[in-house]
Amino acid sequence: LLGLVQVHGQGGVKFQNWAKTYGSSPELYFQPTSVEEIREILDMARQRDKRVKVVGGGHSPSDIACTDDFMIQMGKMNRVLKVDKEKQQVTVEGGILLSDLNIELSKHGLALANLGAISEVTAAGVIGTGTHNTGIKHGILPTQVVALTLLTASGEILECSESINADIFQAARLHLGCLGVVLAVTFQCVPQFHLHEVAFPSTLGEVLDHLEDHLKRSQYFRFLWFPHSENVSVIYQDPTNKPPSSSASWLWDYALGYYLLEFLLWISTFVPGLVRWINRFFFWLLFSSRVENIGVSYKIFNYECRFKQHVQDWAIPIEKTKEALLELKAALENNPKMVAHYPVEVRFARGDEIWLSPCFQRDSCYMNIIMYRPYGKNVPRLNYWLTYEGIMKKHGGRPHWAKAHSCTRKDFEKMYPAFPKFCSIREKLDPTGMFLNAYLEKVFY
């Protein structure tokens, strides 16, 4: 019994995700500070026949992180372990927040080549759900991972990379939290850089007809479509040597824009017909003129997610972009009762070889739809949700793992050629299903 670590779990902790759309009450909640402590927790779980869920920032707008058994929150395992200047690689503990990593990297003159909208997320969590941004030359965030360390249900530590445990590596780069505890992650970085962001108004027709040009013209190109209208805001982000500057107005964009939007959307819950006018008004207010920003890369990649929301985000083959968006637009036009909040955010990502990546072996377009919850009030969204899912499925779509969706194992077997491979690795690494929960049971059973 030498070296036995006493780990104490807290009872009565209520876990809620960021959007407050899902929550759970784990029997015991742990915040380990070492590998030994995690091993102890897994031992205890095995003895008491409990399941374990590892959670990072709790940002996923689904119930992927919920459990009533044991919850391990990795926030105290958040160190930078190694910076390799020559290879431009950084190895970090799984619980480090990207917001802290961004600052650490910039001290070493490095940066991540691509980031999602939010950095209050952990390294292990970001890869667990396949976080992405935009840029047809850039893959989803897990493509930046060159190695990782996994602690399995049996307490074994596996080093994984292209050259060691290669199969487990391609599974664990998008692990859904079901293969074990990700202790460390090594990211491929790039030299620190600034981004020049330009946002300008356009129309849906123009953007869809000239998609190829836009993709060539800007390294990180995305656009926002305002449902119930033709309005589009095109956003280019590209590396630059110019000094930071901004033409955006904080007062309008965040302060007034934000509170006004929440209030107007709340009123629209009583008068749904207002939504089309709200979308147009906000386009006119905040998106109808050209805006430029220059800043250090991670500050431009990150932006405020404003207030609580329901989201769906599916990836379809890039060549289906135009057809799918026009179908969504037509569905809204043909069904006046169906309302859609702005924006529909359209982003692009390069194909990859990660088994459960929505971009597995194909360049993809991500189409993100949103329904805000003004003051926490739910807005009817079922019709819109099902219509959107139908269009995405029809075009060979795959849902973002962190977002709510209604897919089951049958769907995933059709969507993912490597799904059986992933399942066999999962069953090998976690034969008793210690790392499963309700969300994952729908995926695997």
C-alpha positions as CSV (number, residue, x, y, z in Angstrom):
1,L,0.0,0.0,0.0
2,L,3.0,2.3,-0.2
3,G,2.4,5.5,-2.1
4,L,-1.4,5.2,-1.8
5,V,-3.0,8.5,-2.6
6,Q,-6.2,9.4,-0.9
7,V,-8.5,11.0,-3.4
8,H,-11.6,12.7,-2.2
9,G,-14.6,13.2,-4.4
10,Q,-17.2,15.9,-3.6
11,G,-20.8,15.0,-3.4
12,G,-23.7,17.3,-4.3
13,V,-22.0,19.1,-7.1
14,K,-24.3,20.0,-9.9
15,F,-22.7,20.0,-13.4
16,Q,-24.2,22.2,-16.1
17,N,-22.9,22.9,-19.6
18,W,-22.2,26.4,-20.7
19,A,-25.5,26.9,-22.5
20,K,-27.4,25.5,-19.5
21,T,-29.2,23.1,-21.9
22,Y,-28.0,20.0,-20.1
23,G,-26.8,19.1,-16.6
24,S,-26.3,16.2,-14.3
25,S,-25.6,15.5,-10.6
26,P,-22.6,13.2,-10.4
27,E,-22.4,11.1,-7.3
28,L,-18.8,12.2,-6.8
29,Y,-16.9,15.0,-8.4
30,F,-13.1,14.9,-8.6
31,Q,-10.5,17.4,-9.5
32,P,-7.3,15.4,-9.6
33,T,-3.8,16.9,-9.6
34,S,-1.8,13.8,-10.7
35,V,-1.9,10.6,-12.8
36,E,-1.7,8.6,-9.5
37,E,-4.9,10.3,-8.3
38,I,-6.7,9.5,-11.6
39,R,-5.6,5.9,-11.3
40,E,-7.1,5.8,-7.8
41,I,-10.4,7.2,-9.0
42,L,-10.5,4.6,-11.8
43,D,-9.8,1.8,-9.3
44,M,-12.5,3.0,-7.0
45,A,-14.9,3.2,-9.9
46,R,-14.0,-0.4,-10.9
47,Q,-14.6,-1.6,-7.3
48,R,-17.9,0.1,-7.0
49,D,-19.0,-0.7,-10.5
50,K,-19.4,3.0,-11.4
51,R,-18.9,4.8,-14.6
52,V,-16.6,7.8,-15.1
53,K,-16.9,10.9,-17.2
54,V,-14.0,13.2,-17.8
55,V,-14.9,16.8,-18.4
56,G,-13.0,19.9,-19.5
57,G,-14.6,23.3,-19.9
58,G,-18.1,21.9,-20.1
59,H,-18.7,23.9,-23.3
60,S,-20.4,21.3,-25.5
61,P,-24.0,22.3,-26.1
62,S,-25.0,18.6,-25.8
63,D,-25.1,16.0,-22.9
64,I,-21.8,14.4,-24.1
65,A,-20.2,15.2,-20.7
66,C,-23.0,14.3,-18.3
67,T,-23.0,11.5,-15.8
68,D,-24.7,10.5,-12.5
69,D,-21.7,8.4,-11.4
70,F,-18.1,9.8,-11.1
71,M,-17.0,13.0,-12.8
72,I,-13.4,13.9,-13.3
73,Q,-12.8,17.6,-14.0
74,M,-9.3,18.1,-15.4
75,G,-8.9,21.8,-14.6
76,K,-6.0,21.2,-12.1
77,M,-3.9,19.2,-14.7
78,N,-3.2,22.2,-16.8
79,R,0.6,22.6,-17.2
80,V,2.7,23.2,-20.2
81,L,5.0,20.2,-20.2
82,K,7.4,21.0,-23.0
83,V,8.0,23.5,-25.8
84,D,10.1,22.2,-28.7
85,K,11.2,25.4,-30.4
86,E,12.9,23.6,-33.3
87,K,9.9,21.4,-34.2
88,Q,7.6,24.2,-33.2
89,Q,5.6,21.8,-31.0
90,V,4.2,22.1,-27.6
91,T,3.2,19.3,-25.2
92,V,0.5,20.2,-22.6
93,E,-1.6,18.4,-19.9
94,G,-5.1,17.6,-21.1
95,G,-6.8,20.0,-18.7
96,I,-5.1,23.2,-19.9
97,L,-7.5,25.8,-21.3
98,L,-6.7,27.0,-24.8
99,S,-7.0,30.6,-23.4
100,D,-4.0,29.9,-21.2
101,L,-2.1,28.0,-23.9
102,N,-2.5,30.8,-26.4
103,I,-0.8,33.2,-23.9
104,E,2.0,30.7,-23.1
105,L,2.7,30.0,-26.8
106,S,3.0,33.7,-27.6
107,K,5.7,34.0,-25.0
108,H,7.7,31.5,-27.1
109,G,6.8,33.2,-30.4
110,L,4.4,30.4,-31.3
111,A,0.7,30.0,-32.0
112,L,-1.9,27.4,-33.1
113,A,-2.6,27.7,-36.8
114,N,-6.3,27.5,-36.2
115,L,-8.7,27.9,-33.3
116,G,-12.4,27.8,-32.7
117,A,-14.5,30.7,-31.5
118,I,-14.0,29.9,-27.8
119,S,-10.8,29.4,-25.9
120,E,-12.4,28.5,-22.5
121,V,-12.1,24.9,-23.5
122,T,-9.5,22.3,-22.6
123,A,-6.9,20.7,-24.9
124,A,-8.3,17.2,-24.4
125,G,-11.9,18.4,-24.8
126,V,-11.3,20.3,-28.0
127,I,-9.9,17.2,-29.7
128,G,-12.5,15.0,-28.0
129,T,-15.4,16.6,-29.9
130,G,-13.7,17.6,-33.1
131,T,-13.7,21.4,-32.6
132,H,-13.2,23.3,-35.9
133,N,-12.9,26.7,-37.3
134,T,-12.7,27.6,-41.0
135,G,-10.1,27.6,-43.8
136,I,-10.1,25.1,-46.7
137,K,-6.3,24.7,-46.2
138,H,-6.8,23.9,-42.5
139,G,-8.3,20.8,-41.0
140,I,-10.4,20.6,-37.8
141,L,-8.4,21.3,-34.6
142,P,-7.5,17.7,-33.9
143,T,-5.4,17.7,-37.2
144,Q,-2.9,19.9,-35.3
145,V,-2.3,17.0,-32.8
146,V,0.9,15.1,-33.5
147,A,1.0,12.9,-30.3
148,L,-1.1,12.2,-27.2
149,T,-0.9,10.2,-24.0
150,L,-3.9,8.1,-23.0
151,L,-4.6,6.5,-19.6
152,T,-6.9,3.5,-20.2
153,A,-9.6,2.0,-18.0
154,S,-7.2,-0.6,-16.8
155,G,-4.7,2.0,-15.6
156,E,-2.2,1.5,-18.5
157,I,-0.5,4.5,-20.1
158,L,-0.4,4.5,-23.9
159,E,1.8,6.9,-25.9
160,C,0.1,7.4,-29.3
161,S,1.3,9.1,-32.6
162,E,1.6,8.4,-36.3
163,S,4.4,6.0,-35.5
164,I,3.4,4.4,-32.1
165,N,0.0,2.9,-31.6
166,A,-1.0,4.5,-34.9
167,D,-4.5,3.0,-34.9
168,I,-5.3,4.2,-31.4
169,F,-3.9,7.6,-32.4
170,Q,-6.3,8.0,-35.3
171,A,-9.2,7.0,-33.0
172,A,-8.0,9.2,-30.0
173,R,-7.5,12.4,-32.0
174,L,-11.3,12.5,-31.9
175,H,-12.1,10.4,-28.8
176,L,-15.5,11.4,-27.6
177,G,-14.2,10.9,-24.1
178,C,-14.8,7.1,-24.4
179,L,-11.3,5.7,-24.9
180,G,-9.7,6.7,-21.6
181,V,-8.3,9.8,-19.9
182,V,-6.2,12.1,-22.2
183,L,-3.3,13.1,-20.0
184,A,-1.2,15.0,-22.5
185,V,-1.5,16.4,-26.0
186,T,1.3,17.5,-28.3
187,F,0.3,20.2,-30.8
188,Q,2.0,21.2,-34.0
189,C,2.3,25.0,-33.8
190,V,3.4,27.8,-36.2
191,P,5.3,31.0,-35.7
192,Q,3.2,33.6,-34.0
193,F,1.2,35.7,-36.5
194,H,-1.3,38.6,-36.7
195,L,-4.6,38.4,-38.6
196,H,-6.2,41.0,-40.7
197,E,-10.0,40.5,-40.6
198,V,-12.3,42.2,-43.2
199,A,-16.0,41.8,-43.0
200,F,-18.2,43.2,-45.8
201,P,-21.8,42.8,-46.9
202,S,-22.9,40.7,-49.9
203,T,-25.8,38.5,-51.0
204,L,-26.4,34.8,-50.8
205,G,-26.5,34.5,-54.5
206,E,-23.2,36.2,-55.1
207,V,-21.4,34.2,-52.5
208,L,-22.7,30.8,-53.6
209,D,-22.0,31.6,-57.3
210,H,-18.4,32.6,-56.5
211,L,-17.6,30.2,-53.7
212,E,-14.4,29.0,-55.4
213,D,-13.1,32.6,-55.7
214,H,-13.8,33.4,-52.0
215,L,-12.1,30.2,-50.9
216,K,-9.0,31.1,-53.0
217,R,-9.0,34.7,-51.9
218,S,-8.8,34.2,-48.2
219,Q,-7.1,31.7,-46.0
220,Y,-9.8,31.7,-43.3
221,F,-13.0,32.5,-45.2
222,R,-16.4,32.2,-43.7
223,F,-19.8,33.8,-44.2
224,L,-22.9,34.5,-42.2
225,W,-26.3,34.3,-43.9
226,F,-29.2,36.1,-42.3
227,P,-32.3,33.8,-42.7
228,H,-35.5,35.2,-44.2
229,S,-33.4,37.5,-46.4
230,E,-30.7,37.6,-49.1
231,N,-28.2,39.3,-46.7
232,V,-24.8,37.9,-46.1
233,S,-21.8,39.1,-44.3
234,V,-18.5,37.8,-45.8
235,I,-15.6,37.5,-43.4
236,Y,-12.0,37.2,-44.6
237,Q,-9.1,36.6,-42.2
238,D,-5.6,36.5,-43.4
239,P,-2.1,36.7,-41.9
240,T,-0.6,40.2,-42.0
241,N,2.4,42.2,-40.8
242,K,0.4,45.3,-40.1
243,P,0.1,46.5,-36.5
244,P,-3.2,45.9,-34.5
245,S,-6.1,48.3,-35.2
246,S,-9.8,48.1,-35.2
247,S,-12.7,49.9,-36.9
248,A,-15.3,48.1,-34.9
249,S,-17.4,49.9,-32.3
250,W,-17.4,48.0,-29.0
251,L,-20.4,50.0,-27.8
252,W,-22.6,49.0,-30.7
253,D,-21.3,45.6,-31.3
254,Y,-21.3,44.2,-27.8
255,A,-23.0,46.5,-25.4
256,L,-26.1,47.8,-27.2
257,G,-26.2,45.3,-30.0
258,Y,-26.2,42.4,-27.5
259,Y,-28.8,43.7,-25.1
260,L,-31.0,45.0,-27.8
261,L,-30.9,41.6,-29.6
262,E,-31.8,39.6,-26.5
263,F,-34.7,41.9,-25.8
264,L,-36.1,41.9,-29.3
265,L,-35.8,38.1,-29.6
266,W,-37.6,37.8,-26.3
267,I,-40.5,40.0,-27.7
268,S,-40.4,37.8,-30.9
269,T,-41.3,34.8,-28.7
270,F,-44.8,36.4,-28.5
271,V,-44.8,37.6,-32.1
272,P,-42.8,35.1,-34.2
273,G,-43.3,37.1,-37.4
274,L,-40.9,39.7,-36.0
275,V,-37.8,37.5,-36.4
276,R,-37.4,38.2,-40.1
277,W,-37.4,41.9,-39.3
278,I,-35.0,41.5,-36.4
279,N,-32.6,39.6,-38.7
280,R,-32.8,42.4,-41.3
281,F,-32.5,45.2,-38.7
282,F,-29.3,43.7,-37.2
283,F,-27.8,43.2,-40.6
284,W,-28.4,46.8,-41.3
285,L,-27.2,47.9,-37.8
286,L,-24.0,45.8,-37.5
287,F,-23.1,44.1,-40.8
288,S,-24.0,46.5,-43.7
289,S,-20.8,48.4,-43.8
290,R,-17.2,47.2,-44.2
291,V,-15.4,46.5,-40.9
292,E,-11.7,45.8,-40.4
293,N,-9.7,44.5,-37.5
294,I,-6.1,43.5,-37.1
295,G,-4.9,41.7,-34.0
296,V,-2.8,38.8,-32.8
297,S,-4.2,35.5,-34.3
298,Y,-6.0,34.1,-31.3
299,K,-7.8,37.3,-30.5
300,I,-9.2,37.5,-34.0
301,F,-10.2,33.8,-34.1
302,N,-12.0,34.0,-30.8
303,Y,-15.3,35.9,-30.5
304,E,-18.1,36.3,-28.0
305,C,-20.8,33.7,-28.3
306,R,-23.2,36.3,-26.8
307,F,-26.0,34.6,-24.8
308,K,-27.4,31.1,-24.3
309,Q,-28.3,29.2,-27.4
310,H,-29.2,25.9,-29.0
311,V,-27.0,25.0,-32.0
312,Q,-26.7,22.4,-34.7
313,D,-23.6,22.2,-36.9
314,W,-23.2,19.5,-39.6
315,A,-20.5,19.0,-42.1
316,I,-21.4,18.2,-45.7
317,P,-19.2,17.6,-48.7
318,I,-18.0,21.0,-49.9
319,E,-19.5,20.6,-53.4
320,K,-23.0,20.4,-51.8
321,T,-22.8,23.8,-50.1
322,K,-24.9,25.8,-52.6
323,E,-27.6,23.2,-53.0
324,A,-28.0,22.6,-49.3
325,L,-28.1,26.3,-48.4
326,L,-30.6,27.1,-51.1
327,E,-32.8,24.2,-49.9
328,L,-32.7,25.6,-46.3
329,K,-33.7,29.0,-47.7
330,A,-36.5,27.6,-49.7
331,A,-37.8,25.6,-46.7
332,L,-38.0,28.8,-44.7
333,E,-39.8,30.6,-47.5
334,N,-42.3,27.8,-48.0
335,N,-43.1,27.6,-44.3
336,P,-43.9,31.1,-42.9
337,K,-44.5,29.7,-39.4
338,M,-40.9,28.4,-39.2
339,V,-38.5,31.1,-37.8
340,A,-34.8,31.0,-37.8
341,H,-32.5,33.3,-35.8
342,Y,-29.4,34.9,-37.4
343,P,-26.8,33.9,-38.3
344,V,-26.4,30.7,-40.3
345,E,-22.6,30.5,-40.1
346,V,-20.9,28.7,-43.0
347,R,-17.3,27.5,-42.6
348,F,-15.0,25.2,-44.5
349,A,-12.4,22.6,-43.5
350,R,-9.9,20.3,-45.2
351,G,-10.5,16.6,-45.4
352,D,-8.4,14.4,-42.9
353,E,-7.8,10.8,-41.9
354,I,-9.2,10.9,-38.3
355,W,-11.7,8.1,-38.0
356,L,-14.6,10.0,-36.5
357,S,-13.8,13.4,-38.0
358,P,-16.9,14.9,-39.8
359,C,-14.3,15.8,-42.5
360,F,-13.0,12.2,-42.8
361,Q,-11.6,11.8,-46.3
362,R,-13.5,14.8,-47.7
363,D,-13.2,18.6,-47.8
364,S,-16.2,19.9,-46.0
365,C,-18.6,22.7,-45.5
366,Y,-19.9,23.2,-41.9
367,M,-23.3,24.8,-41.7
368,N,-24.1,26.1,-38.2
369,I,-27.6,27.0,-37.2
370,I,-28.6,28.7,-34.0
371,M,-31.7,29.4,-31.9
372,Y,-31.0,31.9,-29.1
373,R,-32.7,31.5,-25.7
374,P,-33.4,35.1,-24.7
375,Y,-33.3,35.4,-20.9
376,G,-33.1,31.6,-20.8
377,K,-36.5,31.2,-22.6
378,N,-36.8,28.5,-25.1
379,V,-38.0,29.4,-28.6
380,P,-39.9,26.7,-30.5
381,R,-37.3,25.2,-32.8
382,L,-38.3,21.7,-33.6
383,N,-39.6,22.3,-37.1
384,Y,-36.5,24.2,-38.1
385,W,-34.2,21.7,-36.4
386,L,-35.8,18.7,-38.2
387,T,-35.9,20.5,-41.6
388,Y,-32.2,21.3,-41.3
389,E,-31.3,17.8,-40.2
390,G,-33.2,16.4,-43.1
391,I,-31.4,18.5,-45.6
392,M,-28.0,17.8,-44.0
393,K,-28.7,14.0,-44.0
394,K,-29.9,14.1,-47.6
395,H,-26.5,15.6,-48.7
396,G,-24.4,13.1,-46.8
397,G,-23.9,15.3,-43.7
398,R,-22.2,14.3,-40.5
399,P,-23.1,16.1,-37.2
400,H,-20.6,18.0,-35.1
401,W,-20.0,15.7,-32.0
402,A,-20.3,18.4,-29.5
403,K,-23.7,19.7,-30.7
404,A,-27.1,18.2,-30.1
405,H,-28.3,15.9,-32.9
406,S,-30.7,13.0,-33.2
407,C,-28.4,10.4,-34.8
408,T,-27.9,6.9,-33.6
409,R,-25.5,4.0,-34.2
410,K,-27.2,3.1,-37.5
411,D,-26.6,6.6,-38.8
412,F,-23.0,6.7,-37.8
413,E,-22.3,3.3,-39.4
414,K,-23.5,4.8,-42.7
415,M,-21.7,8.1,-42.3
416,Y,-18.3,6.9,-41.1
417,P,-16.4,4.2,-43.1
418,A,-14.0,3.7,-40.1
419,F,-16.8,3.5,-37.5
420,P,-16.4,-0.3,-36.9
421,K,-12.6,0.3,-36.5
422,F,-13.3,2.9,-33.8
423,C,-15.7,0.6,-32.1
424,S,-13.2,-2.3,-31.9
425,I,-10.6,0.0,-30.4
426,R,-13.1,1.3,-27.9
427,E,-14.1,-2.2,-26.9
428,K,-10.5,-3.2,-26.5
429,L,-9.5,-0.2,-24.4
430,D,-12.7,-0.1,-22.3
431,P,-14.3,-3.5,-22.3
432,T,-16.7,-2.8,-19.4
433,G,-17.9,0.6,-20.8
434,M,-16.5,2.5,-17.8
435,F,-16.3,5.7,-19.9
436,L,-19.8,5.5,-21.4
437,N,-22.9,7.6,-20.6
438,A,-26.4,8.1,-22.1
439,Y,-25.1,10.2,-25.0
440,L,-22.5,7.6,-25.9
441,E,-24.9,4.7,-25.6
442,K,-26.9,6.2,-28.4
443,V,-23.7,6.4,-30.5
444,F,-22.5,2.8,-29.8
445,Y,-25.6,0.7,-29.1
